[in-house]
Amino acid sequence: MEFERFDTDGDGLLTAAEIRQANQALGGLGASESEIEAFIAGADSDGDGRIGLEEFAALVGGGRHEQA
Ligand SMILES: [Ca+2]
């Protein structure tokens, strides 16, 4: 799952730093601090300032695995 790739320290939460790295790994040109903050604010349903697995799954579509 993408989440595990992005969670570089394996603590089950994506911090701003991990999200920035993920953005760059996906070919982004580098998100600004405000873009990272806006991303977290939009996804952070429990308000802890980090993106948990459930929040990430909701963001990317519920974590369904479609078989091609
Ligand atoms: Ca982490």
N, CA, C, O and the ligand as a Tripos MOL2 file, in Angstrom:
@<TRIPOS>MOLECULE
protein
  273   271    69     0     0
PROTEIN
NO_CHARGES

@<TRIPOS>ATOM
      1 N           0.8390   -1.2020    0.0000 N.3       1 MET1
      2 CA          0.0000    0.0000    0.0000 C.3       1 MET1
      3 C           0.8690    1.2450    0.0000 C.2       1 MET1
      4 O           1.9510    1.2710    0.5860 O.2       1 MET1
      5 N           0.3850    2.2490   -0.6530 N.am      2 GLU2
      6 CA          1.1470    3.4900   -0.7600 C.3       2 GLU2
      7 C           1.5270    4.0490    0.6080 C.2       2 GLU2
      8 O           2.6230    4.5770    0.7960 O.2       2 GLU2
      9 N           0.6140    3.9230    1.5450 N.am      3 PHE3
     10 CA          0.8480    4.4890    2.8730 C.3       3 PHE3
     11 C           2.1760    4.0130    3.4500 C.2       3 PHE3
     12 O           2.9350    4.7960    4.0220 O.2       3 PHE3
     13 N           2.4430    2.7290    3.2950 N.am      4 GLU4
     14 CA          3.6550    2.1670    3.8870 C.3       4 GLU4
     15 C           4.9150    2.6910    3.2160 C.2       4 GLU4
     16 O           5.9640    2.8080    3.8490 O.2       4 GLU4
     17 N           4.8060    3.0020    1.9440 N.am      5 ARG5
     18 CA          5.9450    3.6130    1.2500 C.3       5 ARG5
     19 C           6.2310    4.9990    1.8100 C.2       5 ARG5
     20 O           7.3840    5.4150    1.9320 O.2       5 ARG5
     21 N           5.1560    5.7010    2.1470 N.am      6 PHE6
     22 CA          5.3210    7.0920    2.5530 C.3       6 PHE6
     23 C           5.7090    7.2090    4.0200 C.2       6 PHE6
     24 O           6.3630    8.1680    4.4280 O.2       6 PHE6
     25 N           5.2960    6.2200    4.8070 N.am      7 ASP7
     26 CA          5.5830    6.2580    6.2450 C.3       7 ASP7
     27 C           7.0080    5.7580    6.4780 C.2       7 ASP7
     28 O           7.2270    4.6000    6.8340 O.2       7 ASP7
     29 N           7.9560    6.6450    6.2710 N.am      8 THR8
     30 CA          9.3550    6.2090    6.2030 C.3       8 THR8
     31 C           9.8890    5.7440    7.5450 C.2       8 THR8
     32 O          10.8210    4.9410    7.5790 O.2       8 THR8
     33 N           9.3340    6.2170    8.6490 N.am      9 ASP9
     34 CA          9.8160    5.7570    9.9530 C.3       9 ASP9
     35 C           8.9150    4.6660   10.5460 C.2       9 ASP9
     36 O           9.1770    4.1620   11.6390 O.2       9 ASP9
     37 N           7.8600    4.3090    9.8210 N.am     10 GLY10
     38 CA          7.0640    3.1520   10.1880 C.3      10 GLY10
     39 C           6.2220    3.3210   11.4440 C.2      10 GLY10
     40 O           5.8450    2.3270   12.0640 O.2      10 GLY10
     41 N           5.9180    4.5500   11.8320 N.am     11 ASP11
     42 CA          5.1400    4.7510   13.0540 C.3      11 ASP11
     43 C           3.6400    4.7660   12.8000 C.2      11 ASP11
     44 O           2.8590    4.9480   13.7340 O.2      11 ASP11
     45 N           3.2330    4.5790   11.5670 N.am     12 GLY12
     46 CA          1.8120    4.5030   11.2560 C.3      12 GLY12
     47 C           1.1440    5.8620   11.0760 C.2      12 GLY12
     48 O          -0.0770    5.9520   10.9440 O.2      12 GLY12
     49 N           1.9530    6.9140   11.0730 N.am     13 LEU13
     50 CA          1.4300    8.2650   10.8740 C.3      13 LEU13
     51 C           2.2910    8.9790    9.8510 C.2      13 LEU13
     52 O           3.5140    8.8430    9.8520 O.2      13 LEU13
     53 N           1.6490    9.7370    8.9800 N.am     14 LEU14
     54 CA          2.4010   10.5520    8.0330 C.3      14 LEU14
     55 C           2.5010   11.9780    8.5620 C.2      14 LEU14
     56 O           1.4940   12.6570    8.7660 O.2      14 LEU14
     57 N           3.7190   12.4070    8.7740 N.am     15 THR15
     58 CA          3.9450   13.7810    9.1990 C.3      15 THR15
     59 C           4.1150   14.6760    7.9750 C.2      15 THR15
     60 O           4.1740   14.1990    6.8420 O.2      15 THR15
     61 N           4.1920   15.9640    8.2220 N.am     16 ALA16
     62 CA          4.4170   16.9040    7.1320 C.3      16 ALA16
     63 C           5.6920   16.5490    6.3720 C.2      16 ALA16
     64 O           5.7230   16.6180    5.1440 O.2      16 ALA16
     65 N           6.7400   16.1710    7.0980 N.am     17 ALA17
     66 CA          7.9980   15.8370    6.4430 C.3      17 ALA17
     67 C           7.8500   14.6100    5.5540 C.2      17 ALA17
     68 O           8.4020   14.5690    4.4540 O.2      17 ALA17
     69 N           7.1180   13.6250    6.0160 N.am     18 GLU18
     70 CA          6.9280   12.4170    5.2130 C.3      18 GLU18
     71 C           6.0660   12.6990    3.9890 C.2      18 GLU18
     72 O           6.3090   12.1500    2.9140 O.2      18 GLU18
     73 N           5.0750   13.5400    4.1490 N.am     19 ILE19
     74 CA          4.2260   13.9010    3.0170 C.3      19 ILE19
     75 C           5.0300   14.6810    1.9830 C.2      19 ILE19
     76 O           4.8360   14.5130    0.7800 O.2      19 ILE19
     77 N           5.9170   15.5190    2.4500 N.am     20 ARG20
     78 CA          6.7620   16.2690    1.5110 C.3      20 ARG20
     79 C           7.6510   15.3030    0.7250 C.2      20 ARG20
     80 O           7.7970   15.4290   -0.4900 O.2      20 ARG20
     81 N           8.2350   14.3480    1.4260 N.am     21 GLN21
     82 CA          9.0740   13.3550    0.7460 C.3      21 GLN21
     83 C           8.2630   12.5520   -0.2570 C.2      21 GLN21
     84 O           8.7300   12.2630   -1.3590 O.2      21 GLN21
     85 N           7.0350   12.1920    0.1340 N.am     22 ALA22
     86 CA          6.1720   11.4190   -0.7470 C.3      22 ALA22
     87 C           5.8660   12.2110   -2.0110 C.2      22 ALA22
     88 O           5.8900   11.6690   -3.1160 O.2      22 ALA22
     89 N           5.5850   13.4680   -1.8420 N.am     23 ASN23
     90 CA          5.2900   14.3350   -2.9830 C.3      23 ASN23
     91 C           6.4650   14.3560   -3.9540 C.2      23 ASN23
     92 O           6.2850   14.2710   -5.1690 O.2      23 ASN23
     93 N           7.6580   14.4700   -3.4050 N.am     24 GLN24
     94 CA          8.8480   14.5090   -4.2530 C.3      24 GLN24
     95 C           9.0840   13.1520   -4.9070 C.2      24 GLN24
     96 O           9.4840   13.0770   -6.0690 O.2      24 GLN24
     97 N           8.8320   12.0710   -4.1470 N.am     25 ALA25
     98 CA          9.0340   10.7260   -4.6880 C.3      25 ALA25
     99 C           8.0890   10.4520   -5.8510 C.2      25 ALA25
    100 O           8.4090    9.6800   -6.7540 O.2      25 ALA25
    101 N           6.9260   11.0890   -5.8230 N.am     26 LEU26
    102 CA          5.9310   10.9120   -6.8680 C.3      26 LEU26
    103 C           6.1460   11.8650   -8.0360 C.2      26 LEU26
    104 O           5.3290   11.9320   -8.9540 O.2      26 LEU26
    105 N           7.2470   12.5980   -7.9920 N.am     27 GLY27
    106 CA          7.5820   13.4530   -9.1130 C.3      27 GLY27
    107 C           7.1240   14.8850   -8.9540 C.2      27 GLY27
    108 O           7.1840   15.6730   -9.8980 O.2      27 GLY27
    109 N           6.6640   15.2240   -7.7530 N.am     28 GLY28
    110 CA          6.2760   16.6010   -7.4970 C.3      28 GLY28
    111 C           7.4960   17.5030   -7.4920 C.2      28 GLY28
    112 O           8.6170   17.0520   -7.2570 O.2      28 GLY28
    113 N           7.2740   18.7400   -7.7460 N.am     29 LEU29
    114 CA          8.3830   19.6900   -7.7900 C.3      29 LEU29
    115 C           8.7260   20.2120   -6.4060 C.2      29 LEU29
    116 O           9.6200   21.0420   -6.2480 O.2      29 LEU29
    117 N           8.0030   19.7160   -5.4010 N.am     30 GLY30
    118 CA          8.2510   20.1880   -4.0470 C.3      30 GLY30
    119 C           7.1050   21.0670   -3.5940 C.2      30 GLY30
    120 O           6.9450   22.1960   -4.0560 O.2      30 GLY30
    121 N           6.3110   20.5310   -2.6800 N.am     31 ALA31
    122 CA          5.1820   21.3010   -2.1860 C.3      31 ALA31
    123 C           5.6620   22.3470   -1.1850 C.2      31 ALA31
    124 O           6.6190   22.1190   -0.4460 O.2      31 ALA31
    125 N           5.0010   23.4710   -1.1690 N.am     32 SER32
    126 CA          5.3300   24.5040   -0.2010 C.3      32 SER32
    127 C           4.7940   24.1170    1.1750 C.2      32 SER32
    128 O           3.9500   23.2300    1.3020 O.2      32 SER32
    129 N           5.2970   24.7910    2.1910 N.am     33 GLU33
    130 CA          4.7960   24.5370    3.5460 C.3      33 GLU33
    131 C           3.2830   24.7060    3.6110 C.2      33 GLU33
    132 O           2.5910   23.9060    4.2400 O.2      33 GLU33
    133 N           2.7740   25.7420    2.9620 N.am     34 SER34
    134 CA          1.3360   26.0030    3.0440 C.3      34 SER34
    135 C           0.5440   24.9220    2.3190 C.2      34 SER34
    136 O          -0.5630   24.5750    2.7310 O.2      34 SER34
    137 N           1.1130   24.3910    1.2390 N.am     35 GLU35
    138 CA          0.4330   23.3040    0.5290 C.3      35 GLU35
    139 C           0.3990   22.0350    1.3740 C.2      35 GLU35
    140 O          -0.6070   21.3260    1.4110 O.2      35 GLU35
    141 N           1.5080   21.7600    2.0510 N.am     36 ILE36
    142 CA          1.5660   20.5930    2.9350 C.3      36 ILE36
    143 C           0.5550   20.7700    4.0740 C.2      36 ILE36
    144 O          -0.1780   19.8420    4.4130 O.2      36 ILE36
    145 N           0.5270   21.9490    4.6460 N.am     37 GLU37
    146 CA         -0.3950   22.2080    5.7570 C.3      37 GLU37
    147 C          -1.8410   22.0680    5.3020 C.2      37 GLU37
    148 O          -2.6780   21.5250    6.0230 O.2      37 GLU37
    149 N          -2.1290   22.5580    4.1070 N.am     38 ALA38
    150 CA         -3.4880   22.4680    3.5930 C.3      38 ALA38
    151 C          -3.8770   21.0240    3.3350 C.2      38 ALA38
    152 O          -5.0170   20.6250    3.5710 O.2      38 ALA38
    153 N          -2.9220   20.2460    2.8500 N.am     39 PHE39
    154 CA         -3.1650   18.8320    2.5960 C.3      39 PHE39
    155 C          -3.4930   18.1120    3.9020 C.2      39 PHE39
    156 O          -4.4560   17.3490    3.9820 O.2      39 PHE39
    157 N          -2.6850   18.3640    4.9060 N.am     40 ILE40
    158 CA         -2.9100   17.7250    6.2040 C.3      40 ILE40
    159 C          -4.2430   18.1810    6.7850 C.2      40 ILE40
    160 O          -5.0250   17.3630    7.2700 O.2      40 ILE40
    161 N          -4.5000   19.4690    6.7370 N.am     41 ALA41
    162 CA         -5.7440   19.9930    7.3020 C.3      41 ALA41
    163 C          -6.9640   19.3550    6.6440 C.2      41 ALA41
    164 O          -7.9770   19.1070    7.2970 O.2      41 ALA41
    165 N          -6.8520   19.0900    5.3320 N.am     42 GLY42
    166 CA         -7.9650   18.5100    4.6140 C.3      42 GLY42
    167 C          -8.1920   17.0430    4.9420 C.2      42 GLY42
    168 O          -9.3110   16.5410    4.8360 O.2      42 GLY42
    169 N          -7.1210   16.3550    5.3410 N.am     43 ALA43
    170 CA         -7.1960   14.9070    5.5470 C.3      43 ALA43
    171 C          -7.2390   14.5150    7.0130 C.2      43 ALA43
    172 O          -7.6040   13.3900    7.3530 O.2      43 ALA43
    173 N          -6.8670   15.4470    7.8810 N.am     44 ASP44
    174 CA         -6.6630   15.1210    9.2910 C.3      44 ASP44
    175 C          -7.9750   15.1920   10.0480 C.2      44 ASP44
    176 O          -8.3120   16.2200   10.6340 O.2      44 ASP44
    177 N          -8.7140   14.0880   10.0320 N.am     45 SER45
    178 CA        -10.0600   14.1220   10.6030 C.3      45 SER45
    179 C         -10.0530   14.1340   12.1290 C.2      45 SER45
    180 O         -11.0290   14.5710   12.7400 O.2      45 SER45
    181 N          -8.9740   13.6650   12.7590 N.am     46 ASP46
    182 CA         -8.9450   13.6940   14.2250 C.3      46 ASP46
    183 C          -8.1310   14.8480   14.7910 C.2      46 ASP46
    184 O          -8.0100   14.9910   16.0070 O.2      46 ASP46
    185 N          -7.5730   15.6690   13.9100 N.am     47 GLY47
    186 CA         -6.9810   16.9220   14.3470 C.3      47 GLY47
    187 C          -5.6480   16.8040   15.0610 C.2      47 GLY47
    188 O          -5.2620   17.7180   15.7900 O.2      47 GLY47
    189 N          -4.9280   15.6920   14.8700 N.am     48 ASP48
    190 CA         -3.6370   15.5780   15.5410 C.3      48 ASP48
    191 C          -2.4810   16.1110   14.7030 C.2      48 ASP48
    192 O          -1.3270   16.0690   15.1310 O.2      48 ASP48
    193 N          -2.7900   16.6060   13.5200 N.am     49 GLY49
    194 CA         -1.7590   17.2260   12.6950 C.3      49 GLY49
    195 C          -0.9440   16.2350   11.8860 C.2      49 GLY49
    196 O           0.0150   16.6140   11.2140 O.2      49 GLY49
    197 N          -1.3200   14.9760   11.9480 N.am     50 ARG50
    198 CA         -0.6480   13.9500   11.1590 C.3      50 ARG50
    199 C          -1.6970   13.0840   10.4820 C.2      50 ARG50
    200 O          -2.8590   13.0730   10.8880 O.2      50 ARG50
    201 N          -1.2900   12.3670    9.4590 N.am     51 ILE51
    202 CA         -2.2330   11.5640    8.6860 C.3      51 ILE51
    203 C          -2.0580   10.0960    9.0620 C.2      51 ILE51
    204 O          -1.0360    9.4820    8.7560 O.2      51 ILE51
    205 N          -3.0680    9.5450    9.7280 N.am     52 GLY52
    206 CA         -3.0530    8.1290   10.0580 C.3      52 GLY52
    207 C          -3.4990    7.2780    8.8780 C.2      52 GLY52
    208 O          -3.9330    7.7900    7.8460 O.2      52 GLY52
    209 N          -3.3820    5.9790    9.0550 N.am     53 LEU53
    210 CA         -3.7350    5.0630    7.9700 C.3      53 LEU53
    211 C          -5.1810    5.2240    7.5320 C.2      53 LEU53
    212 O          -5.4710    5.2520    6.3360 O.2      53 LEU53
    213 N          -6.0940    5.3310    8.5030 N.am     54 GLU54
    214 CA         -7.5010    5.4670    8.1400 C.3      54 GLU54
    215 C          -7.7650    6.7710    7.4070 C.2      54 GLU54
    216 O          -8.5560    6.8200    6.4650 O.2      54 GLU54
    217 N          -7.0890    7.8320    7.8520 N.am     55 GLU55
    218 CA         -7.2610    9.1240    7.1820 C.3      55 GLU55
    219 C          -6.7060    9.0730    5.7630 C.2      55 GLU55
    220 O          -7.2940    9.6170    4.8270 O.2      55 GLU55
    221 N          -5.5630    8.4090    5.6250 N.am     56 PHE56
    222 CA         -4.9620    8.2700    4.2980 C.3      56 PHE56
    223 C          -5.8730    7.4480    3.3910 C.2      56 PHE56
    224 O          -6.0790    7.7910    2.2270 O.2      56 PHE56
    225 N          -6.4210    6.3500    3.9400 N.am     57 ALA57
    226 CA         -7.2910    5.4840    3.1450 C.3      57 ALA57
    227 C          -8.5200    6.2500    2.6720 C.2      57 ALA57
    228 O          -8.9550    6.1000    1.5300 O.2      57 ALA57
    229 N          -9.0740    7.0710    3.5570 N.am     58 ALA58
    230 CA        -10.2340    7.8760    3.1650 C.3      58 ALA58
    231 C          -9.8590    8.8470    2.0440 C.2      58 ALA58
    232 O         -10.6490    9.1310    1.1440 O.2      58 ALA58
    233 N          -8.6330    9.3380    2.1340 N.am     59 LEU59
    234 CA         -8.1580   10.3020    1.1560 C.3      59 LEU59
    235 C          -8.0230    9.6780   -0.2320 C.2      59 LEU59
    236 O          -8.3920   10.2890   -1.2350 O.2      59 LEU59
    237 N          -7.5000    8.4790   -0.2770 N.am     60 VAL60
    238 CA         -7.1840    7.8690   -1.5630 C.3      60 VAL60
    239 C          -8.2620    6.9040   -2.0540 C.2      60 VAL60
    240 O          -8.1110    6.2860   -3.1080 O.2      60 VAL60
    241 N          -9.3530    6.7740   -1.2910 N.am     61 GLY61
    242 CA        -10.4760    6.0270   -1.8290 C.3      61 GLY61
    243 C         -10.7920    4.7430   -1.0750 C.2      61 GLY61
    244 O         -11.2730    3.7750   -1.6640 O.2      61 GLY61
    245 N         -10.5230    4.7350    0.2180 N.am     62 GLY62
    246 CA        -10.9940    3.6380    1.0410 C.3      62 GLY62
    247 C         -10.1280    2.4050    1.0280 C.2      62 GLY62
    248 O         -10.4730    1.4100    1.6640 O.2      62 GLY62
    249 N          -9.0140    2.4370    0.3260 N.am     63 GLY63
    250 CA         -8.0850    1.3280    0.3550 C.3      63 GLY63
    251 C          -8.6010    0.0700   -0.3170 C.2      63 GLY63
    252 O          -8.1590   -1.0360   -0.0040 O.2      63 GLY63
    253 N          -9.5240    0.2360   -1.2300 N.am     64 ARG64
    254 CA        -10.0200   -0.9470   -1.9430 C.3      64 ARG64
    255 C          -8.9490   -1.4900   -2.8730 C.2      64 ARG64
    256 O          -8.1540   -0.7400   -3.4390 O.2      64 ARG64
    257 N          -8.9440   -2.7660   -3.0140 N.am     65 HIS65
    258 CA         -8.0110   -3.3980   -3.9370 C.3      65 HIS65
    259 C          -8.8130   -3.9280   -5.1190 C.2      65 HIS65
    260 O          -9.5630   -4.8970   -4.9930 O.2      65 HIS65
    261 N          -8.6500   -3.2980   -6.2320 N.am     66 GLU66
    262 CA         -9.3790   -3.7420   -7.4130 C.3      66 GLU66
    263 C          -8.5080   -4.6900   -8.2150 C.2      66 GLU66
    264 O          -7.3250   -4.4360   -8.4440 O.2      66 GLU66
    265 N          -9.1040   -5.7650   -8.6280 N.am     67 GLN67
    266 CA         -8.3670   -6.7390   -9.4130 C.3      67 GLN67
    267 C          -8.5830   -6.4320  -10.8800 C.2      67 GLN67
    268 O          -9.7150   -6.3870  -11.3620 O.2      67 GLN67
    269 N          -7.5020   -6.2270  -11.5700 N.am     68 ALA68
    270 CA         -7.5960   -5.8620  -12.9850 C.3      68 ALA68
    271 C          -7.8570   -7.1130  -13.8220 C.2      68 ALA68
    272 O          -7.9700   -7.0260  -15.0450 O.2      68 ALA68
    273 CA          5.6350    8.2750   10.0800 Ca       69 CA69
@<TRIPOS>BOND
     1     1     2 1
     2     2     3 1
     3     3     4 2
     4     3     5 am
     5     5     6 1
     6     6     7 1
     7     7     8 2
     8     7     9 am
     9     9    10 1
    10    10    11 1
    11    11    12 2
    12    11    13 am
    13    13    14 1
    14    14    15 1
    15    15    16 2
    16    15    17 am
    17    17    18 1
    18    18    19 1
    19    19    20 2
    20    19    21 am
    21    21    22 1
    22    22    23 1
    23    23    24 2
    24    23    25 am
    25    25    26 1
    26    26    27 1
    27    27    28 2
    28    27    29 am
    29    29    30 1
    30    30    31 1
    31    31    32 2
    32    31    33 am
    33    33    34 1
    34    34    35 1
    35    35    36 2
    36    35    37 am
    37    37    38 1
    38    38    39 1
    39    39    40 2
    40    39    41 am
    41    41    42 1
    42    42    43 1
    43    43    44 2
    44    43    45 am
    45    45    46 1
    46    46    47 1
    47    47    48 2
    48    47    49 am
    49    49    50 1
    50    50    51 1
    51    51    52 2
    52    51    53 am
    53    53    54 1
    54    54    55 1
    55    55    56 2
    56    55    57 am
    57    57    58 1
    58    58    59 1
    59    59    60 2
    60    59    61 am
    61    61    62 1
    62    62    63 1
    63    63    64 2
    64    63    65 am
    65    65    66 1
    66    66    67 1
    67    67    68 2
    68    67    69 am
    69    69    70 1
    70    70    71 1
    71    71    72 2
    72    71    73 am
    73    73    74 1
    74    74    75 1
    75    75    76 2
    76    75    77 am
    77    77    78 1
    78    78    79 1
    79    79    80 2
    80    79    81 am
    81    81    82 1
    82    82    83 1
    83    83    84 2
    84    83    85 am
    85    85    86 1
    86    86    87 1
    87    87    88 2
    88    87    89 am
    89    89    90 1
    90    90    91 1
    91    91    92 2
    92    91    93 am
    93    93    94 1
    94    94    95 1
    95    95    96 2
    96    95    97 am
    97    97    98 1
    98    98    99 1
    99    99   100 2
   100    99   101 am
   101   101   102 1
   102   102   103 1
   103   103   104 2
   104   103   105 am
   105   105   106 1
   106   106   107 1
   107   107   108 2
   108   107   109 am
   109   109   110 1
   110   110   111 1
   111   111   112 2
   112   111   113 am
   113   113   114 1
   114   114   115 1
   115   115   116 2
   116   115   117 am
   117   117   118 1
   118   118   119 1
   119   119   120 2
   120   119   121 am
   121   121   122 1
   122   122   123 1
   123   123   124 2
   124   123   125 am
   125   125   126 1
   126   126   127 1
   127   127   128 2
   128   127   129 am
   129   129   130 1
   130   130   131 1
   131   131   132 2
   132   131   133 am
   133   133   134 1
   134   134   135 1
   135   135   136 2
   136   135   137 am
   137   137   138 1
   138   138   139 1
   139   139   140 2
   140   139   141 am
   141   141   142 1
   142   142   143 1
   143   143   144 2
   144   143   145 am
   145   145   146 1
   146   146   147 1
   147   147   148 2
   148   147   149 am
   149   149   150 1
   150   150   151 1
   151   151   152 2
   152   151   153 am
   153   153   154 1
   154   154   155 1
   155   155   156 2
   156   155   157 am
   157   157   158 1
   158   158   159 1
   159   159   160 2
   160   159   161 am
   161   161   162 1
   162   162   163 1
   163   163   164 2
   164   163   165 am
   165   165   166 1
   166   166   167 1
   167   167   168 2
   168   167   169 am
   169   169   170 1
   170   170   171 1
   171   171   172 2
   172   171   173 am
   173   173   174 1
   174   174   175 1
   175   175   176 2
   176   175   177 am
   177   177   178 1
   178   178   179 1
   179   179   180 2
   180   179   181 am
   181   181   182 1
   182   182   183 1
   183   183   184 2
   184   183   185 am
   185   185   186 1
   186   186   187 1
   187   187   188 2
   188   187   189 am
   189   189   190 1
   190   190   191 1
   191   191   192 2
   192   191   193 am
   193   193   194 1
   194   194   195 1
   195   195   196 2
   196   195   197 am
   197   197   198 1
   198   198   199 1
   199   199   200 2
   200   199   201 am
   201   201   202 1
   202   202   203 1
   203   203   204 2
   204   203   205 am
   205   205   206 1
   206   206   207 1
   207   207   208 2
   208   207   209 am
   209   209   210 1
   210   210   211 1
   211   211   212 2
   212   211   213 am
   213   213   214 1
   214   214   215 1
   215   215   216 2
   216   215   217 am
   217   217   218 1
   218   218   219 1
   219   219   220 2
   220   219   221 am
   221   221   222 1
   222   222   223 1
   223   223   224 2
   224   223   225 am
   225   225   226 1
   226   226   227 1
   227   227   228 2
   228   227   229 am
   229   229   230 1
   230   230   231 1
   231   231   232 2
   232   231   233 am
   233   233   234 1
   234   234   235 1
   235   235   236 2
   236   235   237 am
   237   237   238 1
   238   238   239 1
   239   239   240 2
   240   239   241 am
   241   241   242 1
   242   242   243 1
   243   243   244 2
   244   243   245 am
   245   245   246 1
   246   246   247 1
   247   247   248 2
   248   247   249 am
   249   249   250 1
   250   250   251 1
   251   251   252 2
   252   251   253 am
   253   253   254 1
   254   254   255 1
   255   255   256 2
   256   255   257 am
   257   257   258 1
   258   258   259 1
   259   259   260 2
   260   259   261 am
   261   261   262 1
   262   262   263 1
   263   263   264 2
   264   263   265 am
   265   265   266 1
   266   266   267 1
   267   267   268 2
   268   267   269 am
   269   269   270 1
   270   270   271 1
   271   271   272 2
@<TRIPOS>SUBSTRUCTURE
     1 MET1         2 RESIDUE 1 A MET
     2 GLU2         6 RESIDUE 1 A GLU
     3 PHE3        10 RESIDUE 1 A PHE
     4 GLU4        14 RESIDUE 1 A GLU
     5 ARG5        18 RESIDUE 1 A ARG
     6 PHE6        22 RESIDUE 1 A PHE
     7 ASP7        26 RESIDUE 1 A ASP
     8 THR8        30 RESIDUE 1 A THR
     9 ASP9        34 RESIDUE 1 A ASP
    10 GLY10       38 RESIDUE 1 A GLY
    11 ASP11       42 RESIDUE 1 A ASP
    12 GLY12       46 RESIDUE 1 A GLY
    13 LEU13       50 RESIDUE 1 A LEU
    14 LEU14       54 RESIDUE 1 A LEU
    15 THR15       58 RESIDUE 1 A THR
    16 ALA16       62 RESIDUE 1 A ALA
    17 ALA17       66 RESIDUE 1 A ALA
    18 GLU18       70 RESIDUE 1 A GLU
    19 ILE19       74 RESIDUE 1 A ILE
    20 ARG20       78 RESIDUE 1 A ARG
    21 GLN21       82 RESIDUE 1 A GLN
    22 ALA22       86 RESIDUE 1 A ALA
    23 ASN23       90 RESIDUE 1 A ASN
    24 GLN24       94 RESIDUE 1 A GLN
    25 ALA25       98 RESIDUE 1 A ALA
    26 LEU26      102 RESIDUE 1 A LEU
    27 GLY27      106 RESIDUE 1 A GLY
    28 GLY28      110 RESIDUE 1 A GLY
    29 LEU29      114 RESIDUE 1 A LEU
    30 GLY30      118 RESIDUE 1 A GLY
    31 ALA31      122 RESIDUE 1 A ALA
    32 SER32      126 RESIDUE 1 A SER
    33 GLU33      130 RESIDUE 1 A GLU
    34 SER34      134 RESIDUE 1 A SER
    35 GLU35      138 RESIDUE 1 A GLU
    36 ILE36      142 RESIDUE 1 A ILE
    37 GLU37      146 RESIDUE 1 A GLU
    38 ALA38      150 RESIDUE 1 A ALA
    39 PHE39      154 RESIDUE 1 A PHE
    40 ILE40      158 RESIDUE 1 A ILE
    41 ALA41      162 RESIDUE 1 A ALA
    42 GLY42      166 RESIDUE 1 A GLY
    43 ALA43      170 RESIDUE 1 A ALA
    44 ASP44      174 RESIDUE 1 A ASP
    45 SER45      178 RESIDUE 1 A SER
    46 ASP46      182 RESIDUE 1 A ASP
    47 GLY47      186 RESIDUE 1 A GLY
    48 ASP48      190 RESIDUE 1 A ASP
    49 GLY49      194 RESIDUE 1 A GLY
    50 ARG50      198 RESIDUE 1 A ARG
    51 ILE51      202 RESIDUE 1 A ILE
    52 GLY52      206 RESIDUE 1 A GLY
    53 LEU53      210 RESIDUE 1 A LEU
    54 GLU54      214 RESIDUE 1 A GLU
    55 GLU55      218 RESIDUE 1 A GLU
    56 PHE56      222 RESIDUE 1 A PHE
    57 ALA57      226 RESIDUE 1 A ALA
    58 ALA58      230 RESIDUE 1 A ALA
    59 LEU59      234 RESIDUE 1 A LEU
    60 VAL60      238 RESIDUE 1 A VAL
    61 GLY61      242 RESIDUE 1 A GLY
    62 GLY62      246 RESIDUE 1 A GLY
    63 GLY63      250 RESIDUE 1 A GLY
    64 ARG64      254 RESIDUE 1 A ARG
    65 HIS65      258 RESIDUE 1 A HIS
    66 GLU66      262 RESIDUE 1 A GLU
    67 GLN67      266 RESIDUE 1 A GLN
    68 ALA68      270 RESIDUE 1 A ALA
    69 CA69       273 GROUP 0 **** ****
